[in-house]
Amino acid sequence: MTDDYSKIIEERIRLGRSFITKFSDDDSIPESYQTDQQLRLPQPPLTKAPMTGNILDLPDDFSGLEIRSDFLGIINDRKSHRVYTDKPITLTELSYLLWCTQGVKSIRGKSYATLRTVPCGGARHEFECYMAVRKVEGLEEGLYHYLPMKHQIEFLGPKEDLQGFISDSLSGQSFGAKASVVFYYSCVFYRAEWRYGVWAHAPILMDSGHITENLYLAATSIHLGGCAIAAVEPDIANKAFGLDSAEETVFYAMPVGTVDPSDEAAENEFYAFVKEQGL
Protein backbone atom coordinates (compact mmCIF):
# COMPACT_ATOMS: atom_id res chain seq x y z
CA MET A 1 0.00 0.00 0.00
CA THR A 2 1.47 3.37 -1.03
CA ASP A 3 2.07 6.13 1.51
CA ASP A 4 -0.49 8.36 -0.24
CA TYR A 5 -3.14 5.67 -0.16
CA SER A 6 -2.35 4.91 3.48
CA LYS A 7 -3.00 8.56 4.29
CA ILE A 8 -6.35 8.37 2.49
CA ILE A 9 -7.35 5.29 4.49
CA GLU A 10 -6.23 6.90 7.75
CA GLU A 11 -8.23 10.05 7.00
CA ARG A 12 -11.31 7.99 6.11
CA ILE A 13 -11.07 6.12 9.39
CA ARG A 14 -10.56 9.37 11.32
CA LEU A 15 -13.60 10.91 9.68
CA GLY A 16 -15.73 7.85 10.34
CA ARG A 17 -14.84 7.75 14.02
CA SER A 18 -15.50 11.45 14.47
CA PHE A 19 -19.07 10.76 13.38
CA ILE A 20 -19.61 8.59 16.46
CA THR A 21 -19.99 11.79 18.47
CA LYS A 22 -20.63 14.38 15.75
CA PHE A 23 -23.07 13.67 12.95
CA SER A 24 -22.14 14.94 9.51
CA ASP A 25 -23.94 16.82 6.77
CA ASP A 26 -24.04 14.41 3.82
CA ASP A 27 -23.14 17.29 1.52
CA SER A 28 -19.64 17.20 2.98
CA ILE A 29 -19.05 13.69 1.64
CA PRO A 30 -17.83 13.61 -1.99
CA GLU A 31 -20.09 11.82 -4.46
CA SER A 32 -17.10 9.72 -5.48
CA TYR A 33 -16.65 8.40 -1.94
CA GLN A 34 -16.54 4.61 -1.68
CA THR A 35 -16.30 2.32 1.30
CA ASP A 36 -13.46 -0.16 1.53
CA GLN A 37 -15.87 -2.98 0.76
CA GLN A 38 -16.86 -1.18 -2.44
CA LEU A 39 -13.18 -0.76 -3.22
CA ARG A 40 -12.82 -4.53 -2.75
CA LEU A 41 -10.20 -4.17 -0.04
CA PRO A 42 -9.73 -7.18 2.26
CA GLN A 43 -12.20 -7.28 5.11
CA PRO A 44 -10.92 -7.28 8.69
CA PRO A 45 -10.99 -10.48 10.78
CA LEU A 46 -14.45 -11.45 12.05
CA THR A 47 -13.24 -11.70 15.62
CA LYS A 48 -10.18 -10.83 17.64
CA ALA A 49 -7.56 -13.52 18.04
CA PRO A 50 -6.92 -14.88 21.53
CA MET A 51 -4.71 -12.59 23.58
CA THR A 52 -3.31 -15.33 25.83
CA GLY A 53 -2.94 -19.09 25.88
CA ASN A 54 -5.06 -19.46 29.00
CA ILE A 55 -8.31 -20.54 27.34
CA LEU A 56 -11.26 -22.23 29.05
CA ASP A 57 -14.16 -24.03 27.38
CA LEU A 58 -17.61 -22.88 28.48
CA PRO A 59 -20.48 -25.28 29.20
CA ASP A 60 -23.03 -25.25 26.38
CA ASP A 61 -25.74 -27.38 27.99
CA PHE A 62 -28.24 -24.99 29.53
CA SER A 63 -30.87 -27.62 30.34
CA GLY A 64 -29.99 -27.48 34.03
CA LEU A 65 -30.74 -23.76 34.31
CA GLU A 66 -34.09 -22.54 35.56
CA ILE A 67 -34.89 -20.49 32.47
CA ARG A 68 -38.22 -18.68 32.41
CA SER A 69 -40.34 -19.35 29.35
CA ASP A 70 -42.98 -16.65 29.86
CA PHE A 71 -41.66 -14.12 27.38
CA LEU A 72 -44.16 -11.38 28.21
CA GLY A 73 -43.37 -11.82 31.88
CA ILE A 74 -39.65 -11.44 31.14
CA ILE A 75 -40.34 -8.27 29.15
CA ASN A 76 -42.51 -6.82 31.92
CA ASP A 77 -40.05 -7.73 34.69
CA ARG A 78 -36.98 -6.41 32.91
CA LYS A 79 -35.54 -3.37 34.64
CA SER A 80 -32.21 -1.95 35.75
CA HIS A 81 -30.88 -3.47 38.97
CA ARG A 82 -28.21 -1.66 40.96
CA VAL A 83 -28.42 -3.69 44.17
CA TYR A 84 -26.90 -7.19 44.25
CA THR A 85 -26.86 -9.88 46.93
CA ASP A 86 -23.11 -10.55 46.64
CA LYS A 87 -23.78 -14.25 45.97
CA PRO A 88 -21.87 -15.86 43.09
CA ILE A 89 -23.38 -16.91 39.79
CA THR A 90 -22.51 -20.25 38.20
CA LEU A 91 -20.21 -20.78 35.25
CA THR A 92 -23.18 -22.12 33.29
CA GLU A 93 -25.11 -18.92 33.98
CA LEU A 94 -22.17 -16.85 32.73
CA SER A 95 -21.94 -19.07 29.66
CA TYR A 96 -25.66 -18.58 29.01
CA LEU A 97 -25.36 -14.79 29.23
CA LEU A 98 -22.42 -14.76 26.82
CA TRP A 99 -24.21 -17.05 24.37
CA CYS A 100 -27.36 -14.93 24.43
CA THR A 101 -25.43 -11.74 23.71
CA GLN A 102 -22.55 -12.67 21.39
CA GLY A 103 -22.92 -16.36 20.54
CA VAL A 104 -22.03 -17.44 16.98
CA LYS A 105 -24.78 -19.60 15.46
CA SER A 106 -23.21 -20.01 12.03
CA ILE A 107 -20.78 -18.51 9.53
CA ARG A 108 -21.96 -17.14 6.20
CA GLY A 109 -19.86 -17.74 3.10
CA LYS A 110 -16.11 -18.28 3.31
CA SER A 111 -15.77 -16.45 6.61
CA TYR A 112 -17.65 -13.43 5.23
CA ALA A 113 -19.81 -12.93 8.30
CA THR A 114 -20.93 -14.47 11.58
CA LEU A 115 -24.62 -14.94 12.28
CA ARG A 116 -25.13 -14.48 16.00
CA THR A 117 -27.77 -14.41 18.70
CA VAL A 118 -28.08 -10.63 18.31
CA PRO A 119 -28.79 -8.64 15.12
CA CYS A 120 -26.09 -6.42 13.67
CA GLY A 121 -25.88 -4.09 10.68
CA GLY A 122 -24.29 -5.98 7.80
CA ALA A 123 -23.49 -8.82 10.22
CA ARG A 124 -20.28 -6.96 11.07
CA HIS A 125 -20.45 -7.63 14.82
CA GLU A 126 -17.92 -4.95 15.57
CA PHE A 127 -17.83 -5.59 19.31
CA GLU A 128 -15.61 -7.58 21.64
CA CYS A 129 -16.70 -8.59 25.14
CA TYR A 130 -14.39 -8.38 28.13
CA MET A 131 -15.29 -9.19 31.72
CA ALA A 132 -14.27 -8.29 35.22
CA VAL A 133 -15.19 -11.49 37.04
CA ARG A 134 -15.67 -11.09 40.77
CA LYS A 135 -17.89 -13.95 41.87
CA VAL A 136 -18.40 -16.74 39.34
CA GLU A 137 -18.18 -20.31 40.62
CA GLY A 138 -15.18 -22.13 39.17
CA LEU A 139 -13.40 -19.01 37.90
CA GLU A 140 -10.51 -17.15 39.40
CA GLU A 141 -11.27 -13.52 40.14
CA GLY A 142 -9.84 -11.25 37.46
CA LEU A 143 -10.14 -10.08 33.85
CA TYR A 144 -11.41 -12.21 30.97
CA HIS A 145 -12.12 -12.02 27.22
CA TYR A 146 -14.89 -13.89 25.38
CA LEU A 147 -13.93 -15.94 22.29
CA PRO A 148 -17.25 -16.34 20.46
CA MET A 149 -16.11 -18.56 17.59
CA LYS A 150 -15.59 -21.52 19.92
CA HIS A 151 -17.67 -20.27 22.86
CA GLN A 152 -14.67 -20.00 25.14
CA ILE A 153 -13.20 -17.44 27.50
CA GLU A 154 -9.59 -16.60 28.12
CA PHE A 155 -8.14 -15.48 31.41
CA LEU A 156 -6.22 -12.25 30.92
CA GLY A 157 -4.95 -12.21 34.46
CA PRO A 158 -5.74 -11.08 37.99
CA LYS A 159 -6.44 -7.42 38.74
CA GLU A 160 -5.21 -5.80 41.92
CA ASP A 161 -8.12 -4.18 43.77
CA LEU A 162 -10.68 -5.46 41.28
CA GLN A 163 -13.57 -3.68 42.97
CA GLY A 164 -11.65 -0.40 42.91
CA PHE A 165 -10.94 -0.87 39.20
CA ILE A 166 -14.61 -1.57 38.47
CA SER A 167 -15.76 1.52 40.36
CA ASP A 168 -13.13 3.76 38.74
CA SER A 169 -13.80 2.39 35.24
CA LEU A 170 -17.53 3.08 35.70
CA SER A 171 -16.97 6.73 36.58
CA GLY A 172 -17.24 6.14 40.32
CA GLN A 173 -20.49 4.17 40.16
CA SER A 174 -19.52 1.87 43.00
CA PHE A 175 -22.68 -0.25 42.83
CA GLY A 176 -21.13 -2.02 39.84
CA ALA A 177 -18.27 -3.27 42.03
CA LYS A 178 -20.76 -5.43 43.96
CA ALA A 179 -21.94 -7.35 40.88
CA SER A 180 -20.84 -10.91 40.18
CA VAL A 181 -19.45 -9.93 36.78
CA VAL A 182 -19.15 -6.73 34.79
CA PHE A 183 -19.34 -7.00 31.00
CA TYR A 184 -17.27 -4.43 29.12
CA TYR A 185 -17.97 -3.95 25.42
CA SER A 186 -15.33 -2.57 23.10
CA CYS A 187 -15.76 -1.48 19.51
CA VAL A 188 -13.30 -2.59 16.83
CA PHE A 189 -14.11 0.32 14.57
CA TYR A 190 -12.82 -0.93 11.25
CA ARG A 191 -15.12 -3.96 11.20
CA ALA A 192 -18.02 -1.57 10.67
CA GLU A 193 -16.03 1.05 8.74
CA TRP A 194 -14.94 -1.49 6.12
CA ARG A 195 -18.57 -1.90 5.04
CA TYR A 196 -20.14 1.43 5.98
CA GLY A 197 -17.25 3.89 5.78
CA VAL A 198 -18.01 7.31 7.27
CA TRP A 199 -21.59 6.21 7.92
CA ALA A 200 -20.44 3.48 10.33
CA HIS A 201 -21.48 5.53 13.37
CA ALA A 202 -25.17 4.71 12.87
CA PRO A 203 -25.00 0.89 12.92
CA ILE A 204 -22.41 0.97 15.73
CA LEU A 205 -24.72 2.96 17.96
CA MET A 206 -27.75 0.83 17.14
CA ASP A 207 -25.94 -2.48 17.43
CA SER A 208 -24.64 -1.74 20.92
CA GLY A 209 -28.25 -1.48 22.07
CA HIS A 210 -29.06 -4.88 20.61
CA ILE A 211 -26.39 -6.51 22.77
CA THR A 212 -27.30 -4.95 26.08
CA GLU A 213 -31.03 -5.48 25.62
CA ASN A 214 -30.37 -9.17 25.03
CA LEU A 215 -28.23 -9.17 28.18
CA TYR A 216 -31.05 -7.54 30.16
CA LEU A 217 -33.57 -10.12 28.95
CA ALA A 218 -31.22 -13.09 29.34
CA ALA A 219 -30.37 -12.04 32.90
CA THR A 220 -34.05 -11.59 33.74
CA SER A 221 -34.86 -15.01 32.30
CA ILE A 222 -32.55 -16.72 34.84
CA HIS A 223 -33.49 -14.49 37.79
CA LEU A 224 -30.40 -12.25 37.65
CA GLY A 225 -30.27 -8.49 37.24
CA GLY A 226 -28.04 -5.84 35.76
CA CYS A 227 -27.76 -2.23 34.70
CA ALA A 228 -26.22 -0.96 31.45
CA ILE A 229 -23.79 1.93 31.96
CA ALA A 230 -22.66 4.45 29.36
CA ALA A 231 -20.49 6.42 31.81
CA VAL A 232 -17.39 4.31 31.22
CA GLU A 233 -13.83 5.63 31.59
CA PRO A 234 -12.21 4.22 28.43
CA ASP A 235 -8.62 5.05 29.39
CA ILE A 236 -8.90 3.04 32.60
CA ALA A 237 -10.71 0.10 30.99
CA ASN A 238 -8.53 0.02 27.87
CA LYS A 239 -5.34 -0.07 29.92
CA ALA A 240 -6.65 -2.94 32.04
CA PHE A 241 -7.70 -5.04 29.03
CA GLY A 242 -4.66 -4.16 26.91
CA LEU A 243 -6.48 -2.19 24.20
CA ASP A 244 -4.87 0.54 22.09
CA SER A 245 -7.73 3.09 22.45
CA ALA A 246 -7.52 3.94 18.73
CA GLU A 247 -8.39 0.82 16.76
CA GLU A 248 -10.37 -0.62 19.66
CA THR A 249 -11.84 1.04 22.73
CA VAL A 250 -14.23 0.15 25.54
CA PHE A 251 -17.35 2.33 25.44
CA TYR A 252 -20.15 0.47 27.21
CA ALA A 253 -20.49 -1.75 30.28
CA MET A 254 -23.06 -3.71 32.24
CA PRO A 255 -22.72 -5.17 35.72
CA VAL A 256 -24.79 -8.33 36.33
CA GLY A 257 -25.37 -10.14 39.60
CA THR A 258 -27.75 -12.02 41.83
CA VAL A 259 -30.75 -10.01 43.02
CA ASP A 260 -33.37 -10.27 45.75
CA PRO A 261 -36.92 -8.87 45.37
CA SER A 262 -36.76 -7.76 49.01
CA ASP A 263 -34.15 -5.16 48.01
CA GLU A 264 -36.81 -3.08 46.23
CA ALA A 265 -36.54 -0.31 48.85
CA ALA A 266 -32.78 -0.09 48.37
CA GLU A 267 -33.27 0.03 44.58
CA ASN A 268 -35.68 2.94 45.00
CA GLU A 269 -33.02 4.92 46.89
CA PHE A 270 -31.33 5.54 43.56
CA TYR A 271 -34.36 7.60 42.56
CA ALA A 272 -34.82 9.44 45.84
CA PHE A 273 -33.94 12.70 44.07
CA VAL A 274 -37.16 12.41 42.06
CA LYS A 275 -39.27 12.74 45.20
CA GLU A 276 -36.95 15.28 46.83
CA GLN A 277 -37.05 17.59 43.82
CA GLY A 278 -40.75 17.05 43.13
CA LEU A 279 -40.08 15.78 39.63
N, C-alpha and C positions, 0 to 999 in steps of 0.2 A: 504494500500500500504506500503510495507516494506521500511525502510530507504535506503537500497541498490538500490531498484528499483526506488525510488524517485530520487536518484542521477543520475541514468541512464537517466531518463526522462529529468531532468534538463540539463544534458550534451547534450542530443539530441537537446533540444530546443536552447541551447546556440550555438551549431554548426550551426543549421539551420539559426539562425538570423545573424550569422557572414557572411553567404553566401550572404546576401542582398548587402553587400558592397565588398565582396571578394569571387570571384568564386573559386570553389574547383576542384582539380584533382580527377576524379572519382575513381582512384586507391586508394585513401586514405579512401574510404568508404568500410567497410568490406562486403564481399559477403553475410553474414548472416544478414545484416541490414534489418530491417523491419519498416515500418511506423506504427504509432499507429492504423490506420485503419486496416492494415494487422494483427496487434496483437489483433484486435477486442476490443480495448479499447473504452469506451464511447466517442462519438463525443461531441465537445463543443456546447453550445447553438448557434442557427442560427443567433440570433441578441442579442444585449445588452439589458438588462432590463432597464426600465425607471429609471432615476437617481433622479427624483423629482416627486411630485404629481401634478405639474402645467402643465397639458397636454391640448393641443388645437387641435381640429379636423381641417384638411385642406380641402378646397373646392376641389371636384373631378370632377366638371363639367367645362370643358375647352371650351365649345361651344361659350362662350362670348369673348374669346381671338381672336385676329387677327393673326392667325397662318398661315404662308406662306406654300403653298403646292408645290411650285416649287423646288423640291429636288436638282436639279443641280444648281439652283440659290443659294440655301442655302450653298451648298458645295463651290461654287465659291466665295461667299461673306464672308465666315467664315475667320476670322483673329483675332489676338490678339488686344484687345482694352485696352488702358491704360489711356484714357481720358474719364471722365464721366460728365454728365450734372448736377449732384447733385439733380435730381428729383427722387422722390420715385418710386418704383415698387409696383404693387398691390399684395395682398396676394394670389390671384389666379395665378399670374405669378410665384411667389415663389413656390407655390404648383406644378405647371407645371414643373418647373426646377427640383424639387426634384423627381417627378414621373419619369421624363425622364432619371434620372441618377441612382436612387436606388429603384424605385418602385417595389413592389412584385406583380407579376401577378398570381402566383399560388405556391402551396407547393407540392413537390414531396414526395411520400411515407408517412410514419408516422413521419413527421417533419425531413426527411432526408436532404432535400435541398430546398432552395427557388429558383424559376425561376423568374428572374427580367427583367427589361427593358434594362439591359446591360449584355453582356456575361461575364463569369467568369470561370476560370479553375476549373473543378470539381464541379461547382455551389457552391463554398465555400463562396463567397461574404464576404471576410475577412475585409471589410472596414466599418467604421462608419462615418457618416457625422455630423459635428458640424457647427454652423454658428455664425458669428458676424453680427447681424442685425443692420443696421444703419438707413436705410430709406425704410421701408416696411409698406404700409398703413395697419392700424389695429393692428400692432404689436408694443409692447414697445421695445425701443432700448435696446440691450443687447445680451446675449449669449444663443444659442438654440442648441437642439439636435434633429435629425430626427429619428422618430420611424417608420420604413418602413412597419412593419407587419400590422399596422392599418392606415397607411398614416396620421400620426399625428406628431406634433412637441411638444417638452417640453421646457418651459422657465427655463433656468438654473439660471438666475438672471441678474441684471444689471452689467455693467462693468465700473468702473471709468475711465474716459479718454479713451473711446472706440477707438477713432481714433489713439491715441498714442499707444494703445495696438496693433491695426492692423498693424501699421507701424513697430513697434518693432518686432512683430511676423513674419513679412515678410522681415526680415533682412534690415530694413530701407527703403524699397520700399514704399514710402509715397503715391504713386498714388493709392494703394489699399485702403487707408483710405478714399478715396472719392467715393468708390463704394457704391451701395445700400446695398449689402450683400456680405460677404466673406465666401465662403465654405471652411471648413477645413476638410481634410480627414485623419482619423487615420487608422492604421492597427492593428487588433487584431490577432497577429501572429499565435496563435495556431489553429485558424480556418483553415488556409492553411496547417500548419505543421502536423495536425492530419492526413490529407490525403497524403501529399507529403513529409513529413519528412524534411531531409536536402536539398531536392531539391525545397523546397517551395519558394525560392527566385525568381525563374523564373516566375511562375504564378502571384506572387504578383506584380512584376514589370510590367508585361504585363497588368494585370487587372486594374491597376491604370490608365493606358492610355485609357482603354475603357470608364471609368467613365468620365474623363475630356473631351474626344472628344465628348461624348454625350452631355455634358454640353455646350460645344462650339456650337454645332449644334442646340440644343434646344434654347439657348439664341439668336442665329442668327434668328431662325424661328419666334421669337416674337419681333424682332427688338431691342434686347438688346445686350450687348457686354461684354466680359470678357477676362481675361488673366491668364492662368495657371502659377503657381509659384512653383518652386522646392526649392527656397532659403527660407525655413521656419525654424524658430528657435523653435525646438521642446520643449525645456525646458520652454519657455515662454508660448507657446500654451497649452502644457500639464497641466501646473499649472492653467491656466485660466479655462480649461474645466474639471479639476479634474481627470486627467489621471495619471496612475502610471509610465509611461515612460518605463516600462519593458514588461508588458504583452500587453500594448496598447500605441501607440505613434502617434502623428500627424506627417505627413511627406510630405504633399502636400496641396496646397491651390489654390483657384481661386476666385478673386474678380469678381463680376458681377454687372453691373449697366446700367442706361439709357445712350444712346449715341446719338450723333448728327453728321451727315455726314459733316457738316461745320467745324468740329474740325479736319479735315484731316491734316491740317498744324501742329497743336499741336501734333498729333500722330507722325508725321514725325520727330519731334524734338528728339524723343527717339533714332533715328537712325542718328542723325547729325554727330556722330563720323565716320560713314562710309564715308561720303563726306570729312570730315576734314582729315582723314587719307588716303584718296585715295584708299579705299578698294573696 
